[in-house]
């Protein structure tokens, strides 16, 4: 599987398949941090030891008849800086992994599974699904974890659980998060309030593109902060119930818009639609906010005949590194903005 | 408010640290914060892995900086036999060197974990092979509940089978 296959967004599950509450929750993600017993953590690892871990993980998965045909390994040392940035735009790797020469990632066909090797921990297993389905993601990641555990000796302490390089991840080693599109709450300045309420129940919110109320694209990630002293199921229940409340208040805020506020919102949405379908040049930053507007328009029924999956796709495909990689010939920022504008128009016409 | 560090630019990064009910506040401008590695994570591709939005490791490490060395402070001399990391080394980066570090720095662990998580004992998943006694103990507890159910339902044959299983596991547990 080449990198070009990875870039083919038509196979990415969280973009294309419908999920529960996917008008607001773009994706759900569960991540497990795991380490091999008696081997130094990645930042102290020699090149040979690092390679051995990559091989051990890869071949353990390859032994599984179902997974073996489904997975592909990418070594960070074999990718260009742009390619690595693109993988991070696609949420398959972190920039920490991109910057590590010892790092590698294993990805499956529909890109719902990504296993980062030699990031901060030896393994960072991730399952990402469309909509709000953290419970299902936990089920799937549990299986992968069990499979790896059959062959690999994970560092585990009877009292404090899975041992991780940073003590903030110790215990379950689990981070459960949901990516939410919250344009109405952002517009009505209610996000700050939610931020502070959520931090009181041990969760963290942040903008995916930029911090706080200036979050571009109105995309936010909500995740658990505490990993020790609670079971995986309890942590997930906590995130799910908070996500449900936010979904409700976002929906309510959308519905309650009336009079001038409603008119101004419709105007904004349709203007953004106009720009995306007509502009000659679009930068990645402005693309994000227009795509967010149009997505809201689709969810509210103001714009018809446009699938939400196209907008999920565009959130990823208009990233600077993705455009650079797919355009090949566009070398200047101007050429990239031109390419991006054409690309968006084409996608939206289909 | 001006940055405490350079006294030149307005402070836009505010950090409140509460250690043992003692509150410390730091106000920095963006540049000085960056220099101190307290960067707010921005930029593309953020969704995913940088879980907390700012460098936890760096912030965390500030918990362990010992401003004044007391004679009681012996933890600095500890060195992990697995990777050679000292507690001071850990304090600088907020990262351990290997899984043995958790054993080496056991004495410092509980207060630190309580500060981060509010708890000190894991109650989640246990790996099948390396979970050791804990796995067996959990299985025994599960079987005991099942045994009680079987007895309550007067299914004595099933109860006998479960009882034998428990015995077997208890022997295994003692052989550790």
Interface residues (C-beta under 8 A of the other chain):
Chain A: X29 X31 X35 X37 X38 X39 X40 X41 X43 X44 X85 X88 X89 X90 X91 X92 X93 X94 X95 X96 X97 X116 X119 X120 X124 X126 X142 X145 X146 X149 X150 X153 X154 X155 X156 X157 X158 X159 X160 X161 X162 X163 X165 X166 X167 X168 X170 X171 X172 X174 X175 X177 X179 X204 X206 X207 X208 X209 X210 X211 X219 X221 X223 X225 X226 X227 X228 X229 X230 X231 X232 X284 X319 X320 X321
Chain B: X40 X41 X42 X43 X44 X45 X46 X47 X48 X49 X50 X51 X52 X53 X56 X57 X60 X82 X83 X85 X94 X95 X96 X97 X98 X99 X100 X102 X109 X112 X113 X116 X117 X118 X119 X120 X121 X122 X123 X124 X125 X126 X127 X128 X129 X130 X131 X132 X133 X134
